[in-house]
Amino acid sequence: MATLTIRLDDELDSTLSQLAQRTHRTKSDLVREMLRREAARAELRRSNALLRPFAERAGYLTDEDFFRDFA
């Protein structure tokens, strides 16, 4: 496992520490989970941007259009 060192301002460190205490998890564990989620969101946004032109040409302009045919 790699190690990454980051600097947090006092307010963010306090927020993270409080969250860690409330959830009985380490700050490192919380940050790893947050980074994984953000990486997944970024990939979803990238995929959405790539697929949007194809979906629009096929008539899928809204979420409702999509779910009408695929839900």
PDB file with SEQRES, HELIX, SHEET and CRYST1 records, atoms N, CA, C and O in Angstrom:
SEQRES   1 A   71  MET ALA THR LEU THR ILE ARG LEU ASP ASP GLU LEU ASP          
SEQRES   2 A   71  SER THR LEU SER GLN LEU ALA GLN ARG THR HIS ARG THR          
SEQRES   3 A   71  LYS SER ASP LEU VAL ARG GLU MET LEU ARG ARG GLU ALA          
SEQRES   4 A   71  ALA ARG ALA GLU LEU ARG ARG SER ASN ALA LEU LEU ARG          
SEQRES   5 A   71  PRO PHE ALA GLU ARG ALA GLY TYR LEU THR ASP GLU ASP          
SEQRES   6 A   71  PHE PHE ARG ASP PHE ALA                                      
HELIX    1 AA1 ASP A   10  THR A   23  1                                  14    
HELIX    2 AA2 LYS A   27  ARG A   57  1                                  31    
HELIX    3 AA3 ASP A   63  PHE A   70  1                                   8    
CRYST1    1.000    1.000    1.000  90.00  90.00  90.00 P 1           1          
ATOM      1  N   MET A   1       0.847  -1.167   0.000  1.00  0.00           N  
ATOM      2  CA  MET A   1       0.000   0.000   0.000  1.00  0.00           C  
ATOM      3  C   MET A   1       0.894   1.230   0.000  1.00  0.00           C  
ATOM      4  O   MET A   1       1.879   1.299   0.735  1.00  0.00           O  
ATOM      5  N   ALA A   2       0.538   2.195  -0.831  1.00  0.00           N  
ATOM      6  CA  ALA A   2       1.303   3.438  -0.930  1.00  0.00           C  
ATOM      7  C   ALA A   2       0.897   4.396   0.187  1.00  0.00           C  
ATOM      8  O   ALA A   2      -0.167   4.258   0.792  1.00  0.00           O  
ATOM      9  N   THR A   3       1.755   5.351   0.438  1.00  0.00           N  
ATOM     10  CA  THR A   3       1.476   6.389   1.426  1.00  0.00           C  
ATOM     11  C   THR A   3       1.432   7.721   0.720  1.00  0.00           C  
ATOM     12  O   THR A   3       2.276   8.023  -0.124  1.00  0.00           O  
ATOM     13  N   LEU A   4       0.433   8.520   1.073  1.00  0.00           N  
ATOM     14  CA  LEU A   4       0.273   9.865   0.530  1.00  0.00           C  
ATOM     15  C   LEU A   4       0.185  10.829   1.702  1.00  0.00           C  
ATOM     16  O   LEU A   4      -0.612  10.631   2.619  1.00  0.00           O  
ATOM     17  N   THR A   5       0.992  11.854   1.669  1.00  0.00           N  
ATOM     18  CA  THR A   5       0.951  12.871   2.718  1.00  0.00           C  
ATOM     19  C   THR A   5       0.276  14.106   2.161  1.00  0.00           C  
ATOM     20  O   THR A   5       0.652  14.605   1.100  1.00  0.00           O  
ATOM     21  N   ILE A   6      -0.737  14.604   2.889  1.00  0.00           N  
ATOM     22  CA  ILE A   6      -1.419  15.826   2.473  1.00  0.00           C  
ATOM     23  C   ILE A   6      -1.491  16.781   3.662  1.00  0.00           C  
ATOM     24  O   ILE A   6      -1.385  16.367   4.816  1.00  0.00           O  
ATOM     25  N   ARG A   7      -1.670  18.041   3.365  1.00  0.00           N  
ATOM     26  CA  ARG A   7      -1.832  19.044   4.416  1.00  0.00           C  
ATOM     27  C   ARG A   7      -3.304  19.437   4.468  1.00  0.00           C  
ATOM     28  O   ARG A   7      -3.925  19.718   3.443  1.00  0.00           O  
ATOM     29  N   LEU A   8      -3.848  19.450   5.683  1.00  0.00           N  
ATOM     30  CA  LEU A   8      -5.227  19.857   5.898  1.00  0.00           C  
ATOM     31  C   LEU A   8      -5.237  21.116   6.745  1.00  0.00           C  
ATOM     32  O   LEU A   8      -4.450  21.251   7.682  1.00  0.00           O  
ATOM     33  N   ASP A   9      -6.130  22.031   6.415  1.00  0.00           N  
ATOM     34  CA  ASP A   9      -6.265  23.182   7.308  1.00  0.00           C  
ATOM     35  C   ASP A   9      -6.915  22.698   8.599  1.00  0.00           C  
ATOM     36  O   ASP A   9      -7.483  21.606   8.645  1.00  0.00           O  
ATOM     37  N   ASP A  10      -6.830  23.506   9.635  1.00  0.00           N  
ATOM     38  CA  ASP A  10      -7.310  23.099  10.963  1.00  0.00           C  
ATOM     39  C   ASP A  10      -8.794  22.737  10.957  1.00  0.00           C  
ATOM     40  O   ASP A  10      -9.206  21.780  11.612  1.00  0.00           O  
ATOM     41  N   GLU A  11      -9.583  23.494  10.224  1.00  0.00           N  
ATOM     42  CA  GLU A  11     -11.026  23.238  10.191  1.00  0.00           C  
ATOM     43  C   GLU A  11     -11.332  21.879   9.542  1.00  0.00           C  
ATOM     44  O   GLU A  11     -12.151  21.117  10.056  1.00  0.00           O  
ATOM     45  N   LEU A  12     -10.684  21.582   8.431  1.00  0.00           N  
ATOM     46  CA  LEU A  12     -10.921  20.310   7.768  1.00  0.00           C  
ATOM     47  C   LEU A  12     -10.422  19.146   8.619  1.00  0.00           C  
ATOM     48  O   LEU A  12     -11.076  18.105   8.693  1.00  0.00           O  
ATOM     49  N   ASP A  13      -9.286  19.316   9.249  1.00  0.00           N  
ATOM     50  CA  ASP A  13      -8.765  18.269  10.127  1.00  0.00           C  
ATOM     51  C   ASP A  13      -9.726  18.005  11.288  1.00  0.00           C  
ATOM     52  O   ASP A  13      -9.961  16.855  11.660  1.00  0.00           O  
ATOM     53  N   SER A  14     -10.271  19.063  11.848  1.00  0.00           N  
ATOM     54  CA  SER A  14     -11.225  18.916  12.948  1.00  0.00           C  
ATOM     55  C   SER A  14     -12.482  18.192  12.476  1.00  0.00           C  
ATOM     56  O   SER A  14     -12.983  17.297  13.156  1.00  0.00           O  
ATOM     57  N   THR A  15     -12.982  18.580  11.321  1.00  0.00           N  
ATOM     58  CA  THR A  15     -14.171  17.928  10.765  1.00  0.00           C  
ATOM     59  C   THR A  15     -13.914  16.449  10.531  1.00  0.00           C  
ATOM     60  O   THR A  15     -14.740  15.608  10.885  1.00  0.00           O  
ATOM     61  N   LEU A  16     -12.777  16.131   9.940  1.00  0.00           N  
ATOM     62  CA  LEU A  16     -12.426  14.742   9.667  1.00  0.00           C  
ATOM     63  C   LEU A  16     -12.247  13.958  10.962  1.00  0.00           C  
ATOM     64  O   LEU A  16     -12.688  12.812  11.059  1.00  0.00           O  
ATOM     65  N   SER A  17     -11.613  14.557  11.945  1.00  0.00           N  
ATOM     66  CA  SER A  17     -11.418  13.888  13.238  1.00  0.00           C  
ATOM     67  C   SER A  17     -12.755  13.593  13.913  1.00  0.00           C  
ATOM     68  O   SER A  17     -12.962  12.504  14.448  1.00  0.00           O  
ATOM     69  N   GLN A  18     -13.653  14.564  13.884  1.00  0.00           N  
ATOM     70  CA  GLN A  18     -14.979  14.352  14.484  1.00  0.00           C  
ATOM     71  C   GLN A  18     -15.740  13.244  13.771  1.00  0.00           C  
ATOM     72  O   GLN A  18     -16.378  12.411  14.413  1.00  0.00           O  
ATOM     73  N   LEU A  19     -15.672  13.234  12.450  1.00  0.00           N  
ATOM     74  CA  LEU A  19     -16.345  12.188  11.680  1.00  0.00           C  
ATOM     75  C   LEU A  19     -15.747  10.821  11.997  1.00  0.00           C  
ATOM     76  O   LEU A  19     -16.476   9.839  12.140  1.00  0.00           O  
ATOM     77  N   ALA A  20     -14.448  10.759  12.104  1.00  0.00           N  
ATOM     78  CA  ALA A  20     -13.784   9.498  12.439  1.00  0.00           C  
ATOM     79  C   ALA A  20     -14.229   8.993  13.802  1.00  0.00           C  
ATOM     80  O   ALA A  20     -14.494   7.803  13.971  1.00  0.00           O  
ATOM     81  N   GLN A  21     -14.309   9.888  14.767  1.00  0.00           N  
ATOM     82  CA  GLN A  21     -14.752   9.484  16.113  1.00  0.00           C  
ATOM     83  C   GLN A  21     -16.191   8.991  16.090  1.00  0.00           C  
ATOM     84  O   GLN A  21     -16.509   7.959  16.680  1.00  0.00           O  
ATOM     85  N   ARG A  22     -17.063   9.732  15.405  1.00  0.00           N  
ATOM     86  CA  ARG A  22     -18.478   9.349  15.371  1.00  0.00           C  
ATOM     87  C   ARG A  22     -18.710   8.017  14.665  1.00  0.00           C  
ATOM     88  O   ARG A  22     -19.615   7.270  15.035  1.00  0.00           O  
ATOM     89  N   THR A  23     -17.905   7.718  13.661  1.00  0.00           N  
ATOM     90  CA  THR A  23     -18.117   6.501  12.870  1.00  0.00           C  
ATOM     91  C   THR A  23     -17.202   5.352  13.304  1.00  0.00           C  
ATOM     92  O   THR A  23     -17.271   4.255  12.750  1.00  0.00           O  
ATOM     93  N   HIS A  24     -16.350   5.612  14.293  1.00  0.00           N  
ATOM     94  CA  HIS A  24     -15.416   4.584  14.791  1.00  0.00           C  
ATOM     95  C   HIS A  24     -14.530   4.051  13.668  1.00  0.00           C  
ATOM     96  O   HIS A  24     -14.305   2.848  13.540  1.00  0.00           O  
ATOM     97  N   ARG A  25     -14.044   4.974  12.872  1.00  0.00           N  
ATOM     98  CA  ARG A  25     -13.141   4.627  11.771  1.00  0.00           C  
ATOM     99  C   ARG A  25     -11.927   5.545  11.859  1.00  0.00           C  
ATOM    100  O   ARG A  25     -11.953   6.564  12.549  1.00  0.00           O  
ATOM    101  N   THR A  26     -10.880   5.176  11.163  1.00  0.00           N  
ATOM    102  CA  THR A  26      -9.699   6.038  11.135  1.00  0.00           C  
ATOM    103  C   THR A  26      -9.880   7.134  10.092  1.00  0.00           C  
ATOM    104  O   THR A  26     -10.665   7.000   9.154  1.00  0.00           O  
ATOM    105  N   LYS A  27      -9.141   8.211  10.277  1.00  0.00           N  
ATOM    106  CA  LYS A  27      -9.182   9.274   9.274  1.00  0.00           C  
ATOM    107  C   LYS A  27      -8.697   8.743   7.923  1.00  0.00           C  
ATOM    108  O   LYS A  27      -9.244   9.095   6.878  1.00  0.00           O  
ATOM    109  N   SER A  28      -7.680   7.903   7.950  1.00  0.00           N  
ATOM    110  CA  SER A  28      -7.164   7.334   6.700  1.00  0.00           C  
ATOM    111  C   SER A  28      -8.232   6.524   5.979  1.00  0.00           C  
ATOM    112  O   SER A  28      -8.378   6.625   4.761  1.00  0.00           O  
ATOM    113  N   ASP A  29      -8.976   5.722   6.729  1.00  0.00           N  
ATOM    114  CA  ASP A  29     -10.025   4.912   6.129  1.00  0.00           C  
ATOM    115  C   ASP A  29     -11.095   5.804   5.485  1.00  0.00           C  
ATOM    116  O   ASP A  29     -11.553   5.539   4.373  1.00  0.00           O  
ATOM    117  N   LEU A  30     -11.479   6.850   6.196  1.00  0.00           N  
ATOM    118  CA  LEU A  30     -12.482   7.772   5.651  1.00  0.00           C  
ATOM    119  C   LEU A  30     -11.992   8.454   4.383  1.00  0.00           C  
ATOM    120  O   LEU A  30     -12.733   8.561   3.406  1.00  0.00           O  
ATOM    121  N   VAL A  31     -10.753   8.912   4.395  1.00  0.00           N  
ATOM    122  CA  VAL A  31     -10.210   9.602   3.225  1.00  0.00           C  
ATOM    123  C   VAL A  31     -10.092   8.648   2.044  1.00  0.00           C  
ATOM    124  O   VAL A  31     -10.380   9.035   0.911  1.00  0.00           O  
ATOM    125  N   ARG A  32      -9.670   7.399   2.289  1.00  0.00           N  
ATOM    126  CA  ARG A  32      -9.605   6.421   1.196  1.00  0.00           C  
ATOM    127  C   ARG A  32     -10.985   6.231   0.571  1.00  0.00           C  
ATOM    128  O   ARG A  32     -11.123   6.214  -0.652  1.00  0.00           O  
ATOM    129  N   GLU A  33     -12.006   6.087   1.420  1.00  0.00           N  
ATOM    130  CA  GLU A  33     -13.361   5.909   0.898  1.00  0.00           C  
ATOM    131  C   GLU A  33     -13.819   7.132   0.104  1.00  0.00           C  
ATOM    132  O   GLU A  33     -14.423   6.999  -0.960  1.00  0.00           O  
ATOM    133  N   MET A  34     -13.529   8.311   0.625  1.00  0.00           N  
ATOM    134  CA  MET A  34     -13.914   9.542  -0.075  1.00  0.00           C  
ATOM    135  C   MET A  34     -13.218   9.652  -1.427  1.00  0.00           C  
ATOM    136  O   MET A  34     -13.835  10.054  -2.413  1.00  0.00           O  
ATOM    137  N   LEU A  35     -11.946   9.298  -1.475  1.00  0.00           N  
ATOM    138  CA  LEU A  35     -11.210   9.344  -2.738  1.00  0.00           C  
ATOM    139  C   LEU A  35     -11.753   8.322  -3.736  1.00  0.00           C  
ATOM    140  O   LEU A  35     -11.863   8.609  -4.928  1.00  0.00           O  
ATOM    141  N   ARG A  36     -12.091   7.131  -3.244  1.00  0.00           N  
ATOM    142  CA  ARG A  36     -12.680   6.122  -4.141  1.00  0.00           C  
ATOM    143  C   ARG A  36     -14.002   6.620  -4.729  1.00  0.00           C  
ATOM    144  O   ARG A  36     -14.252   6.473  -5.925  1.00  0.00           O  
ATOM    145  N   ARG A  37     -14.840   7.207  -3.880  1.00  0.00           N  
ATOM    146  CA  ARG A  37     -16.131   7.714  -4.350  1.00  0.00           C  
ATOM    147  C   ARG A  37     -15.952   8.829  -5.371  1.00  0.00           C  
ATOM    148  O   ARG A  37     -16.643   8.862  -6.389  1.00  0.00           O  
ATOM    149  N   GLU A  38     -15.026   9.741  -5.098  1.00  0.00           N  
ATOM    150  CA  GLU A  38     -14.808  10.848  -6.028  1.00  0.00           C  
ATOM    151  C   GLU A  38     -14.233  10.340  -7.344  1.00  0.00           C  
ATOM    152  O   GLU A  38     -14.588  10.849  -8.407  1.00  0.00           O  
ATOM    153  N   ALA A  39     -13.352   9.348  -7.289  1.00  0.00           N  
ATOM    154  CA  ALA A  39     -12.802   8.765  -8.518  1.00  0.00           C  
ATOM    155  C   ALA A  39     -13.921   8.098  -9.330  1.00  0.00           C  
ATOM    156  O   ALA A  39     -13.946   8.210 -10.556  1.00  0.00           O  
ATOM    157  N   ALA A  40     -14.835   7.414  -8.660  1.00  0.00           N  
ATOM    158  CA  ALA A  40     -15.961   6.779  -9.352  1.00  0.00           C  
ATOM    159  C   ALA A  40     -16.875   7.836  -9.967  1.00  0.00           C  
ATOM    160  O   ALA A  40     -17.347   7.669 -11.092  1.00  0.00           O  
ATOM    161  N   ARG A  41     -17.126   8.923  -9.237  1.00  0.00           N  
ATOM    162  CA  ARG A  41     -17.950  10.014  -9.779  1.00  0.00           C  
ATOM    163  C   ARG A  41     -17.290  10.644 -11.003  1.00  0.00           C  
ATOM    164  O   ARG A  41     -17.961  10.940 -11.992  1.00  0.00           O  
ATOM    165  N   ALA A  42     -15.987  10.846 -10.936  1.00  0.00           N  
ATOM    166  CA  ALA A  42     -15.267  11.430 -12.071  1.00  0.00           C  
ATOM    167  C   ALA A  42     -15.365  10.514 -13.287  1.00  0.00           C  
ATOM    168  O   ALA A  42     -15.549  10.987 -14.408  1.00  0.00           O  
ATOM    169  N   GLU A  43     -15.246   9.228 -13.072  1.00  0.00           N  
ATOM    170  CA  GLU A  43     -15.362   8.275 -14.182  1.00  0.00           C  
ATOM    171  C   GLU A  43     -16.780   8.277 -14.754  1.00  0.00           C  
ATOM    172  O   GLU A  43     -16.962   8.183 -15.968  1.00  0.00           O  
ATOM    173  N   LEU A  44     -17.780   8.385 -13.886  1.00  0.00           N  
ATOM    174  CA  LEU A  44     -19.165   8.457 -14.340  1.00  0.00           C  
ATOM    175  C   LEU A  44     -19.397   9.722 -15.167  1.00  0.00           C  
ATOM    176  O   LEU A  44     -20.054   9.672 -16.206  1.00  0.00           O  
ATOM    177  N   ARG A  45     -18.861  10.850 -14.710  1.00  0.00           N  
ATOM    178  CA  ARG A  45     -19.000  12.093 -15.474  1.00  0.00           C  
ATOM    179  C   ARG A  45     -18.314  11.971 -16.837  1.00  0.00           C  
ATOM    180  O   ARG A  45     -18.838  12.442 -17.846  1.00  0.00           O  
ATOM    181  N   ARG A  46     -17.149  11.341 -16.858  1.00  0.00           N  
ATOM    182  CA  ARG A  46     -16.425  11.152 -18.129  1.00  0.00           C  
ATOM    183  C   ARG A  46     -17.219  10.267 -19.072  1.00  0.00           C  
ATOM    184  O   ARG A  46     -17.354  10.579 -20.255  1.00  0.00           O  
ATOM    185  N   SER A  47     -17.743   9.166 -18.556  1.00  0.00           N  
ATOM    186  CA  SER A  47     -18.544   8.261 -19.384  1.00  0.00           C  
ATOM    187  C   SER A  47     -19.797   8.952 -19.890  1.00  0.00           C  
ATOM    188  O   SER A  47     -20.183   8.791 -21.048  1.00  0.00           O  
ATOM    189  N   ASN A  48     -20.426   9.719 -19.018  1.00  0.00           N  
ATOM    190  CA  ASN A  48     -21.632  10.441 -19.402  1.00  0.00           C  
ATOM    191  C   ASN A  48     -21.331  11.409 -20.543  1.00  0.00           C  
ATOM    192  O   ASN A  48     -22.100  11.494 -21.501  1.00  0.00           O  
ATOM    193  N   ALA A  49     -20.234  12.130 -20.450  1.00  0.00           N  
ATOM    194  CA  ALA A  49     -19.865  13.092 -21.488  1.00  0.00           C  
ATOM    195  C   ALA A  49     -19.590  12.388 -22.816  1.00  0.00           C  
ATOM    196  O   ALA A  49     -19.932  12.909 -23.877  1.00  0.00           O  
ATOM    197  N   LEU A  50     -18.978  11.213 -22.761  1.00  0.00           N  
ATOM    198  CA  LEU A  50     -18.689  10.470 -23.986  1.00  0.00           C  
ATOM    199  C   LEU A  50     -19.952   9.899 -24.626  1.00  0.00           C  
ATOM    200  O   LEU A  50     -20.072   9.867 -25.850  1.00  0.00           O  
ATOM    201  N   LEU A  51     -20.882   9.454 -23.804  1.00  0.00           N  
ATOM    202  CA  LEU A  51     -22.079   8.782 -24.321  1.00  0.00           C  
ATOM    203  C   LEU A  51     -23.229   9.727 -24.644  1.00  0.00           C  
ATOM    204  O   LEU A  51     -24.112   9.381 -25.429  1.00  0.00           O  
ATOM    205  N   ARG A  52     -23.228  10.915 -24.049  1.00  0.00           N  
ATOM    206  CA  ARG A  52     -24.343  11.851 -24.233  1.00  0.00           C  
ATOM    207  C   ARG A  52     -24.683  12.121 -25.700  1.00  0.00           C  
ATOM    208  O   ARG A  52     -25.863  12.079 -26.049  1.00  0.00           O  
ATOM    209  N   PRO A  53     -23.715  12.396 -26.576  1.00  0.00           N  
ATOM    210  CA  PRO A  53     -24.090  12.664 -27.975  1.00  0.00           C  
ATOM    211  C   PRO A  53     -24.823  11.484 -28.631  1.00  0.00           C  
ATOM    212  O   PRO A  53     -25.748  11.689 -29.418  1.00  0.00           O  
ATOM    213  N   PHE A  54     -24.416  10.269 -28.313  1.00  0.00           N  
ATOM    214  CA  PHE A  54     -25.069   9.092 -28.880  1.00  0.00           C  
ATOM    215  C   PHE A  54     -26.493   8.950 -28.343  1.00  0.00           C  
ATOM    216  O   PHE A  54     -27.423   8.640 -29.087  1.00  0.00           O  
ATOM    217  N   ALA A  55     -26.646   9.182 -27.045  1.00  0.00           N  
ATOM    218  CA  ALA A  55     -27.968   9.081 -26.429  1.00  0.00           C  
ATOM    219  C   ALA A  55     -28.903  10.137 -26.993  1.00  0.00           C  
ATOM    220  O   ALA A  55     -30.067   9.850 -27.276  1.00  0.00           O  
ATOM    221  N   GLU A  56     -28.407  11.352 -27.159  1.00  0.00           N  
ATOM    222  CA  GLU A  56     -29.257  12.418 -27.691  1.00  0.00           C  
ATOM    223  C   GLU A  56     -29.688  12.122 -29.117  1.00  0.00           C  
ATOM    224  O   GLU A  56     -30.831  12.389 -29.487  1.00  0.00           O  
ATOM    225  N   ARG A  57     -28.783  11.571 -29.924  1.00  0.00           N  
ATOM    226  CA  ARG A  57     -29.151  11.202 -31.307  1.00  0.00           C  
ATOM    227  C   ARG A  57     -30.206  10.110 -31.332  1.00  0.00           C  
ATOM    228  O   ARG A  57     -31.010  10.027 -32.260  1.00  0.00           O  
ATOM    229  N   ALA A  58     -30.194   9.260 -30.283  1.00  0.00           N  
ATOM    230  CA  ALA A  58     -31.180   8.168 -30.203  1.00  0.00           C  
ATOM    231  C   ALA A  58     -32.483   8.638 -29.552  1.00  0.00           C  
ATOM    232  O   ALA A  58     -33.422   7.854 -29.415  1.00  0.00           O  
ATOM    233  N   GLY A  59     -32.549   9.902 -29.155  1.00  0.00           N  
ATOM    234  CA  GLY A  59     -33.777  10.436 -28.589  1.00  0.00           C  
ATOM    235  C   GLY A  59     -33.858  10.416 -27.086  1.00  0.00           C  
ATOM    236  O   GLY A  59     -34.916  10.688 -26.518  1.00  0.00           O  
ATOM    237  N   TYR A  60     -32.763  10.100 -26.429  1.00  0.00           N  
ATOM    238  CA  TYR A  60     -32.743  10.097 -24.960  1.00  0.00           C  
ATOM    239  C   TYR A  60     -32.208  11.430 -24.472  1.00  0.00           C  
ATOM    240  O   TYR A  60     -30.998  11.642 -24.390  1.00  0.00           O  
ATOM    241  N   LEU A  61     -33.143  12.334 -24.146  1.00  0.00           N  
ATOM    242  CA  LEU A  61     -32.758  13.684 -23.750  1.00  0.00           C  
ATOM    243  C   LEU A  61     -32.843  13.882 -22.244  1.00  0.00           C  
ATOM    244  O   LEU A  61     -32.209  14.789 -21.705  1.00  0.00           O  
ATOM    245  N   THR A  62     -33.610  13.054 -21.563  1.00  0.00           N  
ATOM    246  CA  THR A  62     -33.768  13.172 -20.107  1.00  0.00           C  
ATOM    247  C   THR A  62     -33.627  11.793 -19.474  1.00  0.00           C  
ATOM    248  O   THR A  62     -33.649  10.777 -20.168  1.00  0.00           O  
ATOM    249  N   ASP A  63     -33.483  11.766 -18.161  1.00  0.00           N  
ATOM    250  CA  ASP A  63     -33.456  10.491 -17.440  1.00  0.00           C  
ATOM    251  C   ASP A  63     -34.757   9.738 -17.655  1.00  0.00           C  
ATOM    252  O   ASP A  63     -34.758   8.513 -17.778  1.00  0.00           O  
ATOM    253  N   GLU A  64     -35.870  10.471 -17.700  1.00  0.00           N  
ATOM    254  CA  GLU A  64     -37.167   9.830 -17.892  1.00  0.00           C  
ATOM    255  C   GLU A  64     -37.231   9.093 -19.236  1.00  0.00           C  
ATOM    256  O   GLU A  64     -37.811   8.011 -19.322  1.00  0.00           O  
ATOM    257  N   ASP A  65     -36.636   9.677 -20.283  1.00  0.00           N  
ATOM    258  CA  ASP A  65     -36.593   9.004 -21.576  1.00  0.00           C  
ATOM    259  C   ASP A  65     -35.883   7.659 -21.464  1.00  0.00           C  
ATOM    260  O   ASP A  65     -36.344   6.649 -21.997  1.00  0.00           O  
ATOM    261  N   PHE A  66     -34.772   7.666 -20.774  1.00  0.00           N  
ATOM    262  CA  PHE A  66     -33.992   6.451 -20.621  1.00  0.00           C  
ATOM    263  C   PHE A  66     -34.759   5.405 -19.818  1.00  0.00           C  
ATOM    264  O   PHE A  66     -34.877   4.256 -20.246  1.00  0.00           O  
ATOM    265  N   PHE A  67     -35.286   5.800 -18.647  1.00  0.00           N  
ATOM    266  CA  PHE A  67     -35.977   4.847 -17.789  1.00  0.00           C  
ATOM    267  C   PHE A  67     -37.271   4.333 -18.392  1.00  0.00           C  
ATOM    268  O   PHE A  67     -37.724   3.237 -18.060  1.00  0.00           O  
ATOM    269  N   ARG A  68     -37.863   5.116 -19.273  1.00  0.00           N  
ATOM    270  CA  ARG A  68     -39.066   4.666 -19.973  1.00  0.00           C  
ATOM    271  C   ARG A  68     -38.771   3.377 -20.744  1.00  0.00           C  
ATOM    272  O   ARG A  68     -39.604   2.471 -20.785  1.00  0.00           O  
ATOM    273  N   ASP A  69     -37.598   3.296 -21.347  1.00  0.00           N  
ATOM    274  CA  ASP A  69     -37.266   2.140 -22.184  1.00  0.00           C  
ATOM    275  C   ASP A  69     -36.453   1.075 -21.485  1.00  0.00           C  
ATOM    276  O   ASP A  69     -36.455  -0.075 -21.923  1.00  0.00           O  
ATOM    277  N   PHE A  70     -35.747   1.421 -20.397  1.00  0.00           N  
ATOM    278  CA  PHE A  70     -34.822   0.459 -19.802  1.00  0.00           C  
ATOM    279  C   PHE A  70     -35.094   0.095 -18.354  1.00  0.00           C  
ATOM    280  O   PHE A  70     -34.400  -0.754 -17.795  1.00  0.00           O  
ATOM    281  N   ALA A  71     -36.065   0.702 -17.747  1.00  0.00           N  
ATOM    282  CA  ALA A  71     -36.321   0.387 -16.326  1.00  0.00           C  
ATOM    283  C   ALA A  71     -37.326  -0.735 -16.192  1.00  0.00           C  
ATOM    284  O   ALA A  71     -37.663  -1.132 -15.077  1.00  0.00           O  
TER     285      ALA A  71                                                      
END                                                                             
